[in-house]
Amino acid sequence: MRDQFHGPVTRYDKQDDDFATQADIGSERTILDVLRAARPGDRFLAEESGDSGGASDRTWLIDPLCGTRNFAAETPLVAVNIALRVGDRVAAAVVADPFASEIFWTVGEGAFVRREGQDHRLAPESRSRLVEIDADNPSPFTDWFSPARFMGDPAFATAFYPRVLSTSLALTWVATGRRAAYIVDRDLRDDVHFAAGTALCRAAGCVVTGLTGQPLHTPPHGLLAAADPTDHARLLEIITARR
């Protein structure tokens, strides 16, 4: 992926103005080759090639390049997301930032990052007051929520600083203390973009719920991941005030 950065981009158009690049397809092929060789009986749900494999309760959710538009525009804010779901629970997850040379992963109840050959336990904290808001592909389940109106809400503007980043890389930043929270208003069931990052936040100790504080993957869906309970409660109050 890094070798192709700044080089010519081949676009493969998909539906709804979406597209993939040769980097998306090559990354996914490499990941699937490794996983299929190790776990041939598992199921695989990958962004570009879709559903494949056996009828197993072990499902690999693979997003080979989250931030395709960033990559195509030579903006080094992308992530590679892989999560293993066993039944209804994500049992393991890894997120790679290829341009920062960081790898985030879960082990049991903990979450870690490998940076310059050293492993560090993730410790979320909200000191930055920065909140990432994903404004891509809003969900019809939350038509009462508008990222633009939310960012302009005086209650939000006096307590936090908005940032808009269209890649799930921002979830790793919440888990590692670089962001106070992350908000997205879409249905995340079977969503390969968010499974790994959400699991990482949970393992790191973040507060992770749906957009109105409900359990994740239940109506009205969405995601609110916050570094601590105080900020989660404050953001929840602001989000639901206009509902």
N, C-alpha and C positions, 0 to 999 in steps of 0.2 A: 504494500500500500504506500509506504513512504517513497519507494522507488518511482512510483507513478505520479507522485505529487508534483505540481508545476509542469507536468507533461501534457500531451494532447489527451482530451477526454472524449471517449466514445459513449454516447448516450443511447440508452435503450428505453424507449418510451413505454410507460405503463398507463394505467387509467387515471382519470382525474388530475391531469397535469403533473403526474408523478413520473419519475424516471429512475433508472439505475445506471451505473457506470461500469466500465470493465473492472474497476477496483471492487465494487460490490460483489460482482459475480465471481471474480477470482478468489476473494476472501471467503465467500460462502463455500465454494468448491473445496478449498483447502480444509476448512473446518469440518465439513461433512465427511471428507475422506478420512480424516483422523478419527472422528467419532464412530463412523460406521465400521471401521476396522477394529475398534476396541469394543463396541457394543452393537453388534449387527442385529440383535433382536429388538432394539429400542425403536421408538417412534421419533420422528424428526419433524419439527415445524419451523421452516426457514423462510425468511422474508421473500427471497427471489424464487425459490423452487417449490415452495408450498409444503404440503403435508406428504410425508413418505415414511416408509419403514413398517414395522409390524404393529399389531394391535396390542401394544404394551402399556402398562400403567406408568412407565418411565418415558417422559417426553422431553426432548431437548428443544428449547426455544432459542432460535438463532437469528440475531440481527447482525449481519456481517459488516455493515458500515452505517451507523446511525449519524446522520448529518451529511447525506449525499449532496445536497445543494451547497453546503459549506465546502465540501471536498472539491466539487466541480468549479467553485469560485475561488479556489486556492486559499481557503480559509481553514487553518489547522485546528478546527474544533469539531472533532468526530469521536466516535466510540465504537468498539466492537463488543457486543453483548451476547453472552451465552448463559442460559439458565437450565438446570435440570429440575423438572417437576415430576415428583413421584405422587401419583394420585392427585390431590388438590393442593399439595404443599411443595413449594420450591425448596429442594434439599441442598442445592449447591448453586453458586453463581459466580461469574467472573466478568469483569468489565475492563477492557484495555483502552488506554489512551495512547495511540501509537506515536503521536507527535511529542507528547511530554514524557514518553518512555515510562509510563506508570501502569501497573497492573493491580486492580482491586479485586478482592475475592472474599468469599465467606468460608469459614471453617467452623462447623458446629454452630455455636451461639456467638461467635466472634467474627469481626471483619477486619481485613488488613489491606495494606498497600505495599507493593514492592517498588522502591525507588532507588536507583543507583546501587542495586545489589543488596539493599538493606530492607528488611521487613518492619513495618510499623503498624501497630494496632490503631484502627480508626477511632477518633474521639470527636463526635459532633459537638459543636457549640455555636451560639448565635451572635457572637460579638460583632460580626460584620454588618448585621442588619440587612444584608442583601437577600432579596427574594427573587428567584428565577420563576418567570411565568411563561409557559409554553403557549404561544398563540396560534399554533398550527392545528388545522383539522378539528375545530370545535365539535363537541358531541351534541346530537339532537336531544339527549337526555337532560342536558343542562342549558337549555336555551335562555334561561333566566340569568346566566352568568356570562359576562362579557369581560375578557381580559383588559380591553381598553378602558372600560368604565371602572373596573376594579383598580387599575393603576392610577386613575384620576380621583379615586375616593379620598377625601381629606383624612379620614381615619387611617387609611393605609399610608398615605404620603407623610404623615407626621411620625409614624412609628418605624417605617421601613424604607428601603431604597430598591426600586424595581430594576430588574434586569430581564432581558428577553433573549433566550438562547434556544434555538430550534434543534436541540439534540438532547438525548437523555444523559449525556455526559454530566449535565448539571446535577443529576442525582448523586453522583459520586462526590460532588463538591459539598452537598449537604452532609453526606456521611463522614466526610473528612474535616468538616468545620470551616470550609471556605464560603459556604452559603448558609443562611439561616433557615431557608425553606425552599420548596419547589412546589409549583401548582400547575396542574393540567386538567382540562375539563373534557375528557374523552373516555369512552368505554375501553378499559384495559384488559378485558378478558381475552386470553390467548394472544395478547399483544407482545410480539417479540421485542419491541423497542424498550419496554419498561420492566419486564419480568426480572431481569438480572439486577438492575439498579434499585428497584423496590426492595428486593431481597437483601441487597447490600445495606440499604438504609435501616431495615429492620434489625439485621444482625449487628449493626453498629450501635443501636440503641435509640434511633430516631423514633418519633411518633408518626406512624403511617396510617392514614385512614382514607376513606372516600372524601369527596369534596364537601360534604355536609357533616362530616364526623362519623358517618356510618362505616360498617366494615367494608373493606376493599372489595371491589367486583360486585357490589350490590347497588341497586338504584338509589340515587340518580348517578352513580358511577363517579368518574373523576378521581383525582389523587391530590392529597395534601400531605406532603412529607416535611416534617419540621424537626429542627435540631433538639428542641426541648418542649415539654408540655406547656410552658408559659406562652411561647410564641405560637404553638399550635392552637391554643385556646383563643389567643388574640386574633389570629388570622381567620379562624373559624367564625368568630363573631362578626368580622368585617364581611366575609364572604356571604354569610347567611342573612345579613341585615337587609339586603335588597331582594331576597327571594320572595 
